[in-house]
Amino acid sequence: MDPVTGLSVGRIVIGVGALAAPSATARVFGLDPAGNPQLDYMGRMFGARELALGAVTLVSRGALRRNLTVVGIAVDGADLANGLIELGQRNVTKLASGMLVGAAAGAMGSGVLALVQRRATKVS
């Protein structure tokens, strides 16, 4: 499976989870939904974004797929920065920050790898 397809499927799975069970998904990432009841609202917003981005990228081809991959890298970069900001402000635990930053960094890495592979394929 190519990195964009894998990343898209992962986004869809996480998105569906966050929409269907936002508290459980938040706990997977080390967050405390009991301590912040508004987290379900934000979790559903996150879920909708992930589901939409994953689905549209999965079905796209060519330049549109490349552009959506770049959008995904930017979104994941913002998530990574947010995880570091929240850690610095001590709004999340080190474990939660590690989970959130790690997931965002992994997603960014998959996107960048896909772009590099695509460019290498076109050059060859």
N, CA, C and O atoms as a GROMACS GRO file, in nm:
protein
  496
    1MET      N    1   0.086  -0.118   0.000
    1MET     CA    2   0.000   0.000   0.000
    1MET      C    3   0.090   0.124   0.000
    1MET      O    4   0.185   0.133   0.078
    2ASP      N    5   0.059   0.218  -0.087
    2ASP     CA    6   0.141   0.339  -0.093
    2ASP      C    7   0.111   0.428   0.029
    2ASP      O    8   0.005   0.416   0.089
    3PRO      N    9   0.204   0.517   0.066
    3PRO     CA   10   0.188   0.597   0.187
    3PRO      C   11   0.062   0.684   0.189
    3PRO      O   12   0.002   0.702   0.296
    4VAL      N   13   0.021   0.738   0.076
    4VAL     CA   14  -0.097   0.825   0.075
    4VAL      C   15  -0.223   0.743   0.101
    4VAL      O   16  -0.312   0.787   0.174
    5THR      N   17  -0.232   0.626   0.042
    5THR     CA   18  -0.348   0.540   0.066
    5THR      C   19  -0.353   0.500   0.213
    5THR      O   20  -0.459   0.506   0.275
    6GLY      N   21  -0.239   0.458   0.268
    6GLY     CA   22  -0.235   0.420   0.409
    6GLY      C   23  -0.272   0.535   0.501
    6GLY      O   24  -0.348   0.518   0.596
    7LEU      N   25  -0.219   0.652   0.472
    7LEU     CA   26  -0.250   0.770   0.551
    7LEU      C   27  -0.398   0.806   0.539
    7LEU      O   28  -0.462   0.842   0.638
    8SER      N   29  -0.452   0.796   0.419
    8SER     CA   30  -0.594   0.828   0.398
    8SER      C   31  -0.684   0.732   0.476
    8SER      O   32  -0.780   0.775   0.540
    9VAL      N   33  -0.653   0.603   0.470
    9VAL     CA   34  -0.731   0.504   0.544
    9VAL      C   35  -0.719   0.530   0.694
    9VAL      O   36  -0.818   0.523   0.767
   10GLY      N   37  -0.598   0.562   0.741
   10GLY     CA   38  -0.580   0.595   0.882
   10GLY      C   39  -0.662   0.716   0.924
   10GLY      O   40  -0.722   0.716   1.031
   11ARG      N   41  -0.665   0.819   0.839
   11ARG     CA   42  -0.745   0.938   0.868
   11ARG      C   43  -0.893   0.902   0.879
   11ARG      O   44  -0.963   0.949   0.968
   12ILE      N   45  -0.939   0.818   0.787
   12ILE     CA   46  -1.080   0.778   0.787
   12ILE      C   47  -1.113   0.701   0.916
   12ILE      O   48  -1.215   0.728   0.979
   13VAL      N   49  -1.028   0.608   0.954
   13VAL     CA   50  -1.052   0.528   1.076
   13VAL      C   51  -1.054   0.618   1.200
   13VAL      O   52  -1.145   0.608   1.282
   14ILE      N   53  -0.956   0.706   1.212
   14ILE     CA   54  -0.952   0.797   1.327
   14ILE      C   55  -1.071   0.891   1.324
   14ILE      O   56  -1.130   0.921   1.428
   15GLY      N   57  -1.107   0.939   1.204
   15GLY     CA   58  -1.222   1.030   1.192
   15GLY      C   59  -1.352   0.964   1.233
   15GLY      O   60  -1.431   1.023   1.307
   16VAL      N   61  -1.374   0.843   1.187
   16VAL     CA   62  -1.496   0.771   1.226
   16VAL      C   63  -1.496   0.748   1.376
   16VAL      O   64  -1.599   0.765   1.442
   17GLY      N   65  -1.381   0.709   1.432
   17GLY     CA   66  -1.373   0.689   1.577
   17GLY      C   67  -1.404   0.814   1.654
   17GLY      O   68  -1.479   0.811   1.752
   18ALA      N   69  -1.347   0.927   1.611
   18ALA     CA   70  -1.370   1.054   1.682
   18ALA      C   71  -1.514   1.102   1.669
   18ALA      O   72  -1.568   1.164   1.760
   19LEU      N   73  -1.577   1.073   1.556
   19LEU     CA   74  -1.718   1.110   1.540
   19LEU      C   75  -1.810   1.020   1.622
   19LEU      O   76  -1.902   1.067   1.689
   20ALA      N   77  -1.784   0.889   1.617
   20ALA     CA   78  -1.871   0.792   1.684
   20ALA      C   79  -1.847   0.784   1.834
   20ALA      O   80  -1.942   0.765   1.911
   21ALA      N   81  -1.724   0.798   1.876
   21ALA     CA   82  -1.689   0.782   2.018
   21ALA      C   83  -1.579   0.882   2.054
   21ALA      O   84  -1.464   0.842   2.076
   22PRO      N   85  -1.613   1.010   2.060
   22PRO     CA   86  -1.508   1.110   2.082
   22PRO      C   87  -1.434   1.096   2.215
   22PRO      O   88  -1.313   1.120   2.220
   23SER      N   89  -1.503   1.057   2.320
   23SER     CA   90  -1.436   1.041   2.449
   23SER      C   91  -1.336   0.926   2.446
   23SER      O   92  -1.224   0.938   2.497
   24ALA      N   93  -1.376   0.815   2.386
   24ALA     CA   94  -1.286   0.699   2.378
   24ALA      C   95  -1.164   0.732   2.292
   24ALA      O   96  -1.052   0.695   2.326
   25THR      N   97  -1.186   0.802   2.182
   25THR     CA   98  -1.075   0.840   2.095
   25THR      C   99  -0.981   0.936   2.168
   25THR      O  100  -0.859   0.925   2.155
   26ALA      N  101  -1.036   1.029   2.244
   26ALA     CA  102  -0.953   1.122   2.321
   26ALA      C  103  -0.868   1.046   2.422
   26ALA      O  104  -0.750   1.078   2.441
   27ARG      N  105  -0.926   0.946   2.487
   27ARG     CA  106  -0.850   0.868   2.585
   27ARG      C  107  -0.736   0.791   2.519
   27ARG      O  108  -0.630   0.776   2.578
   28VAL      N  109  -0.757   0.742   2.396
   28VAL     CA  110  -0.651   0.672   2.323
   28VAL      C  111  -0.529   0.762   2.306
   28VAL      O  112  -0.415   0.716   2.310
   29PHE      N  113  -0.554   0.893   2.287
   29PHE     CA  114  -0.446   0.989   2.270
   29PHE      C  115  -0.400   1.050   2.403
   29PHE      O  116  -0.326   1.148   2.403
   30GLY      N  117  -0.443   0.992   2.515
   30GLY     CA  118  -0.395   1.036   2.645
   30GLY      C  119  -0.464   1.159   2.700
   30GLY      O  120  -0.415   1.219   2.796
   31LEU      N  121  -0.576   1.198   2.641
   31LEU     CA  122  -0.648   1.316   2.689
   31LEU      C  123  -0.753   1.276   2.792
   31LEU      O  124  -0.786   1.158   2.804
   32ASP      N  125  -0.805   1.372   2.866
   32ASP     CA  126  -0.898   1.348   2.977
   32ASP      C  127  -1.035   1.408   2.945
   32ASP      O  128  -1.062   1.522   2.982
   33PRO      N  129  -1.123   1.333   2.878
   33PRO     CA  130  -1.254   1.387   2.845
   33PRO      C  131  -1.341   1.411   2.968
   33PRO      O  132  -1.428   1.499   2.966
   34ALA      N  133  -1.320   1.335   3.076
   34ALA     CA  134  -1.398   1.358   3.197
   34ALA      C  135  -1.365   1.493   3.259
   34ALA      O  136  -1.452   1.560   3.315
   35GLY      N  137  -1.239   1.534   3.249
   35GLY     CA  138  -1.196   1.662   3.303
   35GLY      C  139  -1.230   1.780   3.214
   35GLY      O  140  -1.219   1.895   3.256
   36ASN      N  141  -1.271   1.752   3.091
   36ASN     CA  142  -1.306   1.858   2.996
   36ASN      C  143  -1.422   1.810   2.910
   36ASN      O  144  -1.401   1.754   2.802
   37PRO      N  145  -1.545   1.832   2.955
   37PRO     CA  146  -1.660   1.781   2.881
   37PRO      C  147  -1.676   1.839   2.740
   37PRO      O  148  -1.742   1.779   2.656
   38GLN      N  149  -1.616   1.955   2.714
   38GLN     CA  150  -1.624   2.012   2.579
   38GLN      C  151  -1.537   1.937   2.479
   38GLN      O  152  -1.546   1.961   2.358
   39LEU      N  153  -1.454   1.848   2.528
   39LEU     CA  154  -1.364   1.774   2.441
   39LEU      C  155  -1.441   1.690   2.338
   39LEU      O  156  -1.392   1.671   2.227
   40ASP      N  157  -1.559   1.641   2.373
   40ASP     CA  158  -1.639   1.566   2.276
   40ASP      C  159  -1.674   1.652   2.155
   40ASP      O  160  -1.668   1.606   2.041
   41TYR      N  161  -1.711   1.777   2.180
   41TYR     CA  162  -1.744   1.869   2.071
   41TYR      C  163  -1.624   1.887   1.978
   41TYR      O  164  -1.636   1.873   1.856
   42MET      N  165  -1.510   1.918   2.036
   42MET     CA  166  -1.389   1.938   1.956
   42MET      C  167  -1.346   1.808   1.889
   42MET      O  168  -1.295   1.810   1.776
   43GLY      N  169  -1.365   1.697   1.957
   43GLY     CA  170  -1.330   1.568   1.899
   43GLY      C  171  -1.411   1.536   1.774
   43GLY      O  172  -1.359   1.484   1.676
   44ARG      N  173  -1.540   1.570   1.779
   44ARG     CA  174  -1.624   1.548   1.660
   44ARG      C  175  -1.582   1.639   1.545
   44ARG      O  176  -1.583   1.597   1.430
   45MET      N  177  -1.544   1.763   1.576
   45MET     CA  178  -1.494   1.853   1.472
   45MET      C  179  -1.367   1.795   1.409
   45MET      O  180  -1.352   1.792   1.287
   46PHE      N  181  -1.276   1.750   1.493
   46PHE     CA  182  -1.153   1.688   1.446
   46PHE      C  183  -1.186   1.565   1.361
   46PHE      O  184  -1.127   1.545   1.254
   47GLY      N  185  -1.280   1.485   1.408
   47GLY     CA  186  -1.319   1.363   1.336
   47GLY      C  187  -1.374   1.393   1.198
   47GLY      O  188  -1.341   1.325   1.101
   48ALA      N  189  -1.457   1.495   1.189
   48ALA     CA  190  -1.514   1.532   1.060
   48ALA      C  191  -1.403   1.576   0.964
   48ALA      O  192  -1.405   1.539   0.846
   49ARG      N  193  -1.308   1.653   1.013
   49ARG     CA  194  -1.196   1.699   0.931
   49ARG      C  195  -1.113   1.581   0.882
   49ARG      O  196  -1.081   1.572   0.764
   50GLU      N  197  -1.078   1.491   0.972
   50GLU     CA  198  -0.997   1.376   0.935
   50GLU      C  199  -1.070   1.285   0.836
   50GLU      O  200  -1.010   1.239   0.738
   51LEU      N  201  -1.197   1.261   0.860
   51LEU     CA  202  -1.276   1.177   0.771
   51LEU      C  203  -1.285   1.240   0.632
   51LEU      O  204  -1.265   1.171   0.531
   52ALA      N  205  -1.314   1.368   0.625
   52ALA     CA  206  -1.326   1.436   0.496
   52ALA      C  207  -1.193   1.438   0.421
   52ALA      O  208  -1.188   1.406   0.303
   53LEU      N  209  -1.085   1.475   0.490
   53LEU     CA  210  -0.955   1.482   0.424
   53LEU      C  211  -0.910   1.344   0.378
   53LEU      O  212  -0.857   1.328   0.268
   54GLY      N  213  -0.931   1.244   0.462
   54GLY     CA  214  -0.893   1.108   0.424
   54GLY      C  215  -0.972   1.056   0.306
   54GLY      O  216  -0.916   0.997   0.214
   55ALA      N  217  -1.103   1.078   0.307
   55ALA     CA  218  -1.189   1.026   0.199
   55ALA      C  219  -1.159   1.094   0.066
   55ALA      O  220  -1.147   1.027  -0.037
   56VAL      N  221  -1.148   1.227   0.067
   56VAL     CA  222  -1.126   1.298  -0.059
   56VAL      C  223  -0.987   1.267  -0.115
   56VAL      O  224  -0.970   1.258  -0.237
   57THR      N  225  -0.889   1.250  -0.028
   57THR     CA  226  -0.755   1.215  -0.075
   57THR      C  227  -0.754   1.072  -0.130
   57THR      O  228  -0.690   1.045  -0.231
   58LEU      N  229  -0.824   0.983  -0.063
   58LEU     CA  230  -0.827   0.842  -0.106
   58LEU      C  231  -0.882   0.826  -0.247
   58LEU      O  232  -0.830   0.746  -0.324
   59VAL      N  233  -0.984   0.902  -0.281
   59VAL     CA  234  -1.047   0.885  -0.413
   59VAL      C  235  -0.986   0.974  -0.521
   59VAL      O  236  -1.021   0.962  -0.638
   60SER      N  237  -0.896   1.064  -0.483
   60SER     CA  238  -0.838   1.156  -0.582
   60SER      C  239  -0.721   1.090  -0.654
   60SER      O  240  -0.667   0.989  -0.611
   61ARG      N  241  -0.685   1.151  -0.765
   61ARG     CA  242  -0.572   1.102  -0.845
   61ARG      C  243  -0.493   1.220  -0.898
   61ARG      O  244  -0.540   1.334  -0.896
   62GLY      N  245  -0.371   1.193  -0.944
   62GLY     CA  246  -0.291   1.292  -1.014
   62GLY      C  247  -0.255   1.413  -0.929
   62GLY      O  248  -0.224   1.401  -0.810
   63ALA      N  249  -0.261   1.530  -0.993
   63ALA     CA  250  -0.221   1.654  -0.927
   63ALA      C  251  -0.310   1.686  -0.807
   63ALA      O  252  -0.262   1.741  -0.708
   64LEU      N  253  -0.438   1.651  -0.815
   64LEU     CA  254  -0.527   1.677  -0.701
   64LEU      C  255  -0.482   1.596  -0.580
   64LEU      O  256  -0.482   1.648  -0.468
   65ARG      N  257  -0.445   1.472  -0.600
   65ARG     CA  258  -0.398   1.388  -0.489
   65ARG      C  259  -0.271   1.446  -0.429
   65ARG      O  260  -0.254   1.449  -0.307
   66ARG      N  261  -0.182   1.491  -0.514
   66ARG     CA  262  -0.058   1.554  -0.466
   66ARG      C  263  -0.091   1.678  -0.384
   66ARG      O  264  -0.035   1.698  -0.276
   67ASN      N  265  -0.179   1.762  -0.434
   67ASN     CA  266  -0.215   1.884  -0.363
   67ASN      C  267  -0.284   1.854  -0.230
   67ASN      O  268  -0.258   1.922  -0.130
   68LEU      N  269  -0.369   1.754  -0.227
   68LEU     CA  270  -0.434   1.716  -0.102
   68LEU      C  271  -0.333   1.658  -0.003
   68LEU      O  272  -0.348   1.674   0.118
   69THR      N  273  -0.232   1.591  -0.054
   69THR     CA  274  -0.125   1.541   0.033
   69THR      C  275  -0.052   1.658   0.097
   69THR      O  276  -0.020   1.654   0.216
   70VAL      N  277  -0.026   1.762   0.020
   70VAL     CA  278   0.039   1.882   0.074
   70VAL      C  279  -0.050   1.947   0.180
   70VAL      O  280  -0.001   1.991   0.284
   71VAL      N  281  -0.180   1.954   0.155
   71VAL     CA  282  -0.274   2.009   0.255
   71VAL      C  283  -0.267   1.925   0.382
   71VAL      O  284  -0.264   1.980   0.492
   72GLY      N  285  -0.265   1.793   0.367
   72GLY     CA  286  -0.256   1.705   0.483
   72GLY      C  287  -0.129   1.728   0.563
   72GLY      O  288  -0.131   1.727   0.686
   73ILE      N  289  -0.017   1.747   0.494
   73ILE     CA  290   0.110   1.775   0.562
   73ILE      C  291   0.098   1.904   0.642
   73ILE      O  292   0.145   1.912   0.756
   74ALA      N  293   0.036   2.006   0.584
   74ALA     CA  294   0.018   2.134   0.655
   74ALA      C  295  -0.072   2.118   0.777
   74ALA      O  296  -0.041   2.171   0.884
   75VAL      N  297  -0.180   2.045   0.763
   75VAL     CA  298  -0.272   2.021   0.875
   75VAL      C  299  -0.199   1.944   0.986
   75VAL      O  300  -0.210   1.979   1.104
   76ASP      N  301  -0.126   1.842   0.948
   76ASP     CA  302  -0.053   1.763   1.047
   76ASP      C  303   0.058   1.845   1.112
   76ASP      O  304   0.087   1.828   1.231
   77GLY      N  305   0.120   1.934   1.036
   77GLY     CA  306   0.220   2.026   1.093
   77GLY      C  307   0.159   2.117   1.198
   77GLY      O  308   0.219   2.143   1.302
   78ALA      N  309   0.039   2.165   1.171
   78ALA     CA  310  -0.031   2.248   1.269
   78ALA      C  311  -0.065   2.166   1.394
   78ALA      O  312  -0.053   2.216   1.506
   79ASP      N  313  -0.106   2.041   1.375
   79ASP     CA  314  -0.134   1.953   1.489
   79ASP      C  315  -0.008   1.929   1.572
   79ASP      O  316  -0.013   1.928   1.695
   80LEU      N  317   0.105   1.908   1.504
   80LEU     CA  318   0.232   1.888   1.573
   80LEU      C  319   0.269   2.012   1.655
   80LEU      O  320   0.305   2.001   1.772
   81ALA      N  321   0.258   2.128   1.593
   81ALA     CA  322   0.290   2.253   1.664
   81ALA      C  323   0.197   2.272   1.784
   81ALA      O  324   0.240   2.314   1.891
   82ASN      N  325   0.070   2.242   1.765
   82ASN     CA  326  -0.025   2.256   1.875
   82ASN      C  327   0.008   2.163   1.991
   82ASN      O  328  -0.002   2.201   2.108
   83GLY      N  329   0.049   2.041   1.959
   83GLY     CA  330   0.088   1.948   2.065
   83GLY      C  331   0.206   1.999   2.146
   83GLY      O  332   0.209   1.986   2.268
   84LEU      N  333   0.301   2.059   2.077
   84LEU     CA  334   0.418   2.115   2.147
   84LEU      C  335   0.380   2.238   2.229
   84LEU      O  336   0.430   2.256   2.340
   85ILE      N  337   0.293   2.321   2.176
   85ILE     CA  338   0.246   2.440   2.250
   85ILE      C  339   0.174   2.397   2.377
   85ILE      O  340   0.199   2.451   2.485
   86GLU      N  341   0.083   2.301   2.363
   86GLU     CA  342   0.007   2.255   2.480
   86GLU      C  343   0.098   2.191   2.584
   86GLU      O  344   0.075   2.207   2.704
   87LEU      N  345   0.201   2.120   2.540
   87LEU     CA  346   0.298   2.063   2.635
   87LEU      C  347   0.370   2.175   2.708
   87LEU      O  348   0.386   2.171   2.830
   88GLY      N  349   0.414   2.276   2.633
   88GLY     CA  350   0.485   2.389   2.694
   88GLY      C  351   0.399   2.464   2.793
   88GLY      O  352   0.449   2.515   2.894
   89GLN      N  353   0.270   2.472   2.767
   89GLN     CA  354   0.178   2.540   2.858
   89GLN      C  355   0.128   2.448   2.968
   89GLN      O  356   0.052   2.489   3.056
   90ARG      N  357   0.170   2.323   2.961
   90ARG     CA  358   0.132   2.220   3.060
   90ARG      C  359  -0.019   2.195   3.064
   90ARG      O  360  -0.076   2.168   3.170
   91ASN      N  361  -0.081   2.205   2.947
   91ASN     CA  362  -0.224   2.176   2.938
   91ASN      C  363  -0.251   2.028   2.910
   91ASN      O  364  -0.364   1.981   2.925
   92VAL      N  365  -0.148   1.956   2.870
   92VAL     CA  366  -0.158   1.812   2.849
   92VAL      C  367  -0.038   1.747   2.916
   92VAL      O  368   0.065   1.811   2.940
   93THR      N  369  -0.052   1.619   2.946
   93THR     CA  370   0.058   1.546   3.007
   93THR      C  371   0.166   1.520   2.902
   93THR      O  372   0.143   1.534   2.782
   94LYS      N  373   0.284   1.482   2.950
   94LYS     CA  374   0.392   1.447   2.858
   94LYS      C  375   0.351   1.327   2.772
   94LYS      O  376   0.384   1.322   2.654
   95LEU      N  377   0.281   1.232   2.832
   95LEU     CA  378   0.235   1.115   2.757
   95LEU      C  379   0.139   1.156   2.646
   95LEU      O  380   0.155   1.115   2.531
   96ALA      N  381   0.040   1.239   2.680
   96ALA     CA  382  -0.057   1.284   2.579
   96ALA      C  383   0.014   1.363   2.470
   96ALA      O  384  -0.014   1.343   2.352
   97SER      N  385   0.103   1.451   2.508
   97SER     CA  386   0.176   1.529   2.409
   97SER      C  387   0.257   1.436   2.319
   97SER      O  388   0.260   1.456   2.197
   98GLY      N  389   0.321   1.337   2.376
   98GLY     CA  390   0.397   1.242   2.296
   98GLY      C  391   0.309   1.167   2.197
   98GLY      O  392   0.349   1.146   2.083
   99MET      N  393   0.191   1.128   2.242
   99MET     CA  394   0.097   1.058   2.153
   99MET      C  395   0.052   1.150   2.040
   99MET      O  396   0.051   1.111   1.923
  100LEU      N  397   0.015   1.272   2.076
  100LEU     CA  398  -0.037   1.367   1.976
  100LEU      C  399   0.072   1.411   1.879
  100LEU      O  400   0.051   1.412   1.758
  101VAL      N  401   0.187   1.449   1.933
  101VAL     CA  402   0.298   1.494   1.848
  101VAL      C  403   0.349   1.377   1.764
  101VAL      O  404   0.380   1.394   1.646
  102GLY      N  405   0.358   1.259   1.824
  102GLY     CA  406   0.404   1.142   1.749
  102GLY      C  407   0.312   1.107   1.633
  102GLY      O  408   0.359   1.077   1.523
  103ALA      N  409   0.182   1.111   1.656
  103ALA     CA  410   0.086   1.082   1.549
  103ALA      C  411   0.097   1.186   1.438
  103ALA      O  412   0.096   1.151   1.320
  104ALA      N  413   0.106   1.312   1.475
  104ALA     CA  414   0.118   1.419   1.375
  104ALA      C  415   0.248   1.407   1.297
  104ALA      O  416   0.249   1.423   1.175
  105ALA      N  417   0.357   1.380   1.366
  105ALA     CA  418   0.487   1.365   1.298
  105ALA      C  419   0.486   1.245   1.205
  105ALA      O  420   0.539   1.252   1.094
  106GLY      N  421   0.426   1.136   1.248
  106GLY     CA  422   0.416   1.018   1.162
  106GLY      C  423   0.334   1.045   1.037
  106GLY      O  424   0.369   1.002   0.928
  107ALA      N  425   0.224   1.117   1.054
  107ALA     CA  426   0.140   1.151   0.939
  107ALA      C  427   0.215   1.244   0.844
  107ALA      O  428   0.210   1.228   0.722
  108MET      N  429   0.285   1.343   0.900
  108MET     CA  430   0.364   1.432   0.815
  108MET      C  431   0.470   1.352   0.739
  108MET      O  432   0.490   1.373   0.620
  109GLY      N  433   0.538   1.263   0.809
  109GLY     CA  434   0.641   1.181   0.746
  109GLY      C  435   0.585   1.097   0.632
  109GLY      O  436   0.649   1.084   0.527
  110SER      N  437   0.467   1.039   0.651
  110SER     CA  438   0.404   0.960   0.545
  110SER      C  439   0.373   1.047   0.424
  110SER      O  440   0.394   1.005   0.310
  111GLY      N  441   0.323   1.166   0.449
  111GLY     CA  442   0.293   1.258   0.339
  111GLY      C  443   0.417   1.299   0.263
  111GLY      O  444   0.418   1.299   0.140
  112VAL      N  445   0.522   1.334   0.336
  112VAL     CA  446   0.647   1.374   0.270
  112VAL      C  447   0.705   1.256   0.192
  112VAL      O  448   0.751   1.274   0.080
  113LEU      N  449   0.704   1.138   0.252
  113LEU     CA  450   0.754   1.018   0.183
  113LEU      C  451   0.678   0.996   0.053
  113LEU      O  452   0.738   0.964  -0.050
  114ALA      N  453   0.548   1.013   0.056
  114ALA     CA  454   0.467   0.995  -0.064
  114ALA      C  455   0.506   1.095  -0.173
  114ALA      O  456   0.515   1.059  -0.290
  115LEU      N  457   0.530   1.220  -0.134
  115LEU     CA  458   0.569   1.321  -0.232
  115LEU      C  459   0.706   1.289  -0.292
  115LEU      O  460   0.728   1.305  -0.412
  116VAL      N  461   0.799   1.245  -0.207
  116VAL     CA  462   0.933   1.210  -0.254
  116VAL      C  463   0.926   1.090  -0.350
  116VAL      O  464   0.990   1.090  -0.455
  117GLN      N  465   0.847   0.990  -0.314
  117GLN     CA  466   0.833   0.874  -0.400
  117GLN      C  467   0.768   0.911  -0.533
  117GLN      O  468   0.806   0.861  -0.639
  118ARG      N  469   0.670   0.998  -0.527
  118ARG     CA  470   0.601   1.041  -0.650
  118ARG      C  471   0.699   1.114  -0.742
  118ARG      O  472   0.702   1.092  -0.863
  119ARG      N  473   0.779   1.203  -0.683
  119ARG     CA  474   0.877   1.277  -0.763
  119ARG      C  475   0.981   1.182  -0.822
  119ARG      O  476   1.018   1.198  -0.939
  120ALA      N  477   1.028   1.085  -0.744
  120ALA     CA  478   1.128   0.989  -0.792
  120ALA      C  479   1.072   0.906  -0.907
  120ALA      O  480   1.143   0.873  -1.002
  121THR      N  481   0.945   0.871  -0.898
  121THR     CA  482   0.880   0.792  -1.004
  121THR      C  483   0.870   0.873  -1.132
  121THR      O  484   0.889   0.819  -1.242
  122LYS      N  485   0.839   1.002  -1.120
  122LYS     CA  486   0.828   1.087  -1.238
  122LYS      C  487   0.963   1.112  -1.304
  122LYS      O  488   0.972   1.125  -1.426
  123VAL      N  489   1.069   1.120  -1.222
  123VAL     CA  490   1.202   1.147  -1.274
  123VAL      C  491   1.257   1.024  -1.347
  123VAL      O  492   1.326   1.038  -1.449
  124SER      N  493   1.227   0.905  -1.295
  124SER     CA  494   1.284   0.783  -1.354
  124SER      C  495   1.232   0.754  -1.492
  124SER      O  496   1.271   0.655  -1.553
   0.00000   0.00000   0.00000
